[in-house]
Amino acid sequence: MPRDRPITLEGLLLIESGQLVLRMPDGGQWRLLGIGGQRRLVGRRVRIDGVRERHDVVAVERMTPL
């Protein structure tokens, strides 16, 4: 998957070592660069719209609870 490209993901929002992560249904996960106010969604399934920054990092533009 190319970097710096729009990406949409769905999964479980968690915090690991102080970092927001999105756990995917297949067991993979993405580290998230947030836009603030997203910790209230921890433990819930969410849809992420953002831009892939690095191998496993997404800069979040929008986060929607499912």
N, C-alpha and C positions, 0 to 999 in steps of 0.2 A: 504494500500500500504506500503510495507516494506521501511524502511529508508536505506540510504547508498546504494541505488540501482539506476542504470541508469534510466533516465526518459526522454521522449520526449513529449513536449507540444506545442500547437499552440494557440495564442491568441493576444490580443492587448497590446502592451507595453506602460506603463504609469509610471508617477512619482507621488507618494503620500507621503507627509511628508518627502521629500528628498530621498525616497527609491524607487528603481525600482520595479515595480510589473507587473505581467502578468495577465490581466483580461481574463478569459475564457469565451467562448460563453454561458455557462450555468449560468454565473454570479459569479462563484467562482473566487478566485485569489490566486496567489503565490507570495511571496516575493522572490526577486532574489539577489543572491550574484554575482556581475558582474565580468567581466574580463577586463573592461576598453573599452572606445570608443563606448559604446553602447547607450549613450544618444542621438546620432544622429538618432536613430531608434524610439525614443519616438513618440507615436501617430500612429505608423504603426503596421500592423499585422506581427508577427514573429513566427518562429519555434525555440524552445529552446531544446537543447540537454544538459543534465547535470546529476547531482547526487542529489537525495533528501537528504537533511541534517536534517531537522526537519519536524514537522507536515505540515507547509505551506511554507517551505524555500527550494529553489533549488540553488545549486552552479552551475552556468552556465559554460559549457565548450565550447559551440558554440551557436551563435545566428545568424539566417539567416532570412532576410526579405522575406515575401511572396508576 
